[in-house]
């Protein structure tokens, strides 16, 4: 195996590792955003119900 082949293989492995790490990081951010939005929506719904109960 030549020097160039070794470099190409190493670069390919590093690229695959970086891609998997990037996808995992993006997926984690997406989950965090979804949880935050659901939490905010739930809190808003609870506040709206309490306001309606106070008016009655």
C-alpha positions as CSV (number, residue, x, y, z in Angstrom):
1,X,0.0,0.0,0.0
2,X,1.4,3.4,-1.0
3,X,1.6,6.6,1.0
4,X,-1.2,8.2,-1.1
5,X,-3.5,5.2,-0.5
6,X,-3.0,5.4,3.3
7,X,-3.8,9.1,3.2
8,X,-7.0,8.6,1.2
9,X,-8.1,5.8,3.7
10,X,-7.4,8.0,6.7
11,X,-9.2,11.0,5.2
12,X,-12.2,8.8,4.4
13,X,-12.4,7.4,7.9
14,X,-12.1,10.9,9.4
15,X,-14.8,12.1,7.0
16,X,-17.2,9.3,8.1
17,X,-16.5,10.0,11.8
18,X,-17.1,13.7,11.3
19,X,-20.3,13.1,9.4
20,X,-21.8,10.8,12.0
21,X,-20.8,13.2,14.8
22,X,-22.5,16.1,12.9
23,X,-25.7,14.1,12.3
24,X,-25.8,13.2,16.0
25,X,-25.3,16.8,17.1
26,X,-27.9,18.1,14.7
27,X,-30.4,15.4,15.8
28,X,-29.7,16.3,19.4
29,X,-30.4,20.0,18.7
30,X,-33.6,19.1,16.9
31,X,-34.8,17.1,19.9
32,X,-33.9,19.9,22.2
33,X,-35.8,22.4,20.1
34,X,-38.9,20.2,19.9
35,X,-38.9,19.6,23.6
36,X,-38.6,23.3,24.2
37,X,-41.5,24.1,21.9
38,X,-43.7,21.5,23.4
39,X,-42.9,22.7,26.9
40,X,-43.6,26.3,26.0
41,X,-46.9,25.3,24.3
42,X,-47.9,23.3,27.3
43,X,-47.2,26.2,29.7
44,X,-49.1,28.6,27.5
45,X,-52.1,26.2,27.5
46,X,-52.1,25.9,31.3
47,X,-51.9,29.7,31.7
48,X,-54.8,30.1,29.2
49,X,-57.0,27.6,31.2
50,X,-56.2,29.3,34.5
51,X,-57.1,32.7,33.0
52,X,-60.5,31.3,31.8
53,X,-61.1,29.8,35.3
54,X,-60.4,33.1,37.0
55,X,-62.9,35.0,34.8
56,X,-65.7,32.5,35.6
